[in-house]
Amino acid sequence: DMAKIIDNAYKQSVAQKFQGIHDKRVTELKLSLGHRMLQVAGIIGDAPFALPPDDTLRNAFAEAYRQYENGDDMDKERSKFFRALTQRLLGHTIANADAIATTLDIAQVPQVAVNYSTAEGLFADEAARVLDSNLWGILEKYPHLTFKILVGDCHQLPPVIQSSRKTNPFHSQISLSVMARLQAIGALCAFLEEQMRGLPEMVEPYNAVSYHGRLIHASSTELSSRPIAQAVREFNIMNYGRKSNVIYFDL
């Protein structure tokens, strides 16, 4: 029974919403850079941010793209020209975006940083896992940032460090995330008290230990809203005689 529960959860997690895309985190292709580029070039839809119909970049790219899409043979020069047009369109699309969602590493590559260097603000998710060095390039390549908001939890997973205390005398220092450092020196911090992940009975132990009971539970965490949790509870009732999703084993 437990194997079936896990198997069903696994199948849901790896199901492809879009053909050829295996990453379950992709839920909206219309927000992808490639889709935006096709909109800017006037190939998809009638977007308000599309280049004007008489724009030379738009027309040249559209012609080359249709040749590529139809599977027509491209000689070396034509292929090189298409790649150059693609880079120009990519740069134009990024430069005119209101906001960009990406990883910190990708935000530092030239194609993004050069075209979006006037960005005014930074939101960094999972910031408790971000090392100082992960932000050095951001601070250098985006000199106009007027606000920086880090979202994360220093009580959860820390940064990944490849060295150890035996091999690196600075292991303890570099193991601190930039978020932990800022909190330690009194940077402005807000605690988001509503948790939306775990069942209340699963959260309460670490709520008491790590958060001093400050967490409150969203309605979406109730058992009635969690089909997998309901199946796990039935399993625990049947196998352990415990009407609970939390079972402690004496090892």
C-alpha positions, 0 to 999 in steps of 0.5 A, spaced: 500 500 500 505 504 501 509 503 495 502 504 491 502 511 495 509 513 493 508 510 486 502 515 485 506 521 488 512 519 483 508 519 477 504 525 478 511 529 479 514 526 473 508 527 468 510 532 463 505 538 462 509 540 455 512 535 450 519 534 451 520 538 457 521 534 463 522 539 469 516 539 473 517 546 475 515 548 468 508 550 468 507 556 464 511 556 457 508 563 455 513 566 460 519 563 458 525 567 454 524 563 448 516 564 447 517 572 449 522 572 443 517 569 438 512 574 441 517 580 440 519 578 433 511 577 431 511 570 430 507 568 436 500 572 437 500 580 437 504 582 443 504 589 445 511 589 446 513 586 439 517 590 434 514 594 429 512 590 422 517 594 418 523 593 423 529 590 420 531 585 426 524 582 426 523 581 419 530 578 418 529 573 424 522 571 422 525 569 415 530 565 418 526 562 423 521 560 418 527 557 414 529 553 421 522 551 423 521 548 416 527 544 416 530 547 410 538 546 409 542 552 412 549 553 409 554 555 414 554 562 413 546 562 413 546 558 420 551 563 422 547 569 420 541 566 424 545 565 430 547 572 430 540 574 429 538 570 435 543 573 439 540 580 437 533 578 439 535 575 445 538 581 447 533 586 445 528 582 449 531 581 455 533 589 455 526 591 455 523 586 460 519 589 466 522 583 470 526 577 469 526 570 473 532 566 473 538 563 477 543 567 480 548 564 476 544 565 469 543 572 472 551 573 471 552 571 464 553 576 459 547 575 455 543 577 461 547 582 465 549 586 459 542 587 457 539 588 464 544 592 467 540 597 469 535 593 473 533 596 480 531 591 484 533 584 486 529 578 489 533 572 491 529 566 493 532 560 498 537 566 500 539 562 506 543 557 501 546 563 498 554 564 499 557 571 499 561 569 493 554 567 489 552 575 490 559 578 488 558 578 481 551 580 481 553 586 485 558 588 480 554 587 474 548 590 477 550 597 479 543 600 479 540 596 484 536 600 489 533 594 493 535 587 495 530 582 498 532 576 500 527 570 502 529 564 505 530 560 512 536 560 516 533 554 520 533 550 514 538 547 509 545 551 509 549 552 503 553 546 500 560 547 501 565 542 498 570 542 503 571 540 510 574 543 517 580 538 515 581 541 508 579 548 509 581 552 515 575 557 513 570 552 513 566 555 518 566 562 515 564 560 508 558 555 511 555 561 513 550 564 508 549 571 506 542 571 509 545 569 516 551 574 516 546 580 515 541 577 520 547 576 525 549 584 524 541 586 525 539 587 518 532 589 517 528 582 517 521 580 517 518 573 519 513 570 515 509 566 520 504 562 516 506 556 513 503 552 507 507 546 507 506 541 512 500 538 516 500 541 523 502 535 527 508 534 523 510 542 523 509 542 531 515 539 533 520 543 529 515 549 530 517 549 538 524 547 537 526 552 531 521 558 531 519 558 539 511 556 537 511 562 532 508 559 526 501 558 524 498 553 519 494 555 513 488 552 511 491 548 505 495 544 510 489 541 513 488 533 512 482 534 508 486 538 503 492 533 502 490 526 499 496 523 499 497 525 507 490 522 508 492 515 504 498 515 509 494 516 515 490 510 513 496 506 512 498 508 519 491 506 522 491 499 518 499 498 520 500 501 526 493 502 530 495 510 530 491 515 527 496 520 526 501 521 520 507 522 525 509 515 527 516 515 532 520 508 532 524 506 537 531 505 534 
